[in-house]
Amino acid sequence: MSNHLIINARHHLNWHQRFVSNASTAMLWGGWLWMWRPLLNIFNWINNLGASFQPTLLKLVANGTPMNIEGSVMALVGTSGTLLLWNMLPARKATTSPQAPLLRDYAAHFELPEQDILAGRASDVCIVHHDDNGRITRIESQG
């Protein structure tokens, strides 16, 4: 057994299953590349502008947006303050807690006497008998 992360079980597939897998993979890769087409068109447009635009573009990319110390401190304080205020919001709590079904509810649902259910809960071994439709017909307690 190899320790590869990708499981390659293509040799277990029939030829038509491999063909469908290869075709669908090629179509999905084509769709993914087609989604990048607008960005590639923009790069092509920038490249076609010529040499006069390239130095300006390089200056913009190299300099970026200058961030001063005051702006950095304001961003840090603003983010921290927002998170602290978010933390002070009241937590959502359930308005009513769900009630656990009572013994009589179980007895009514399964159409069994309450004593049989209590005996089954208290016993070490409990055998539940079912009819052909899967409904509980009897509970037998042992031990």
Secondary structure, DSSP 8 states (H G I E B T S, - for coil): ----SS---GGGS-HHHHHHHHHHHHHHHHHHHHHTHHHHHHHHHHHHT-TTHHHHHHHHHHH-----HHHHHHHHHHHHHHHHHHHHS-----SS------HHHHHHHHT--HHHHHHHHHSSEEEEEE-TTS-EEEEEEE-
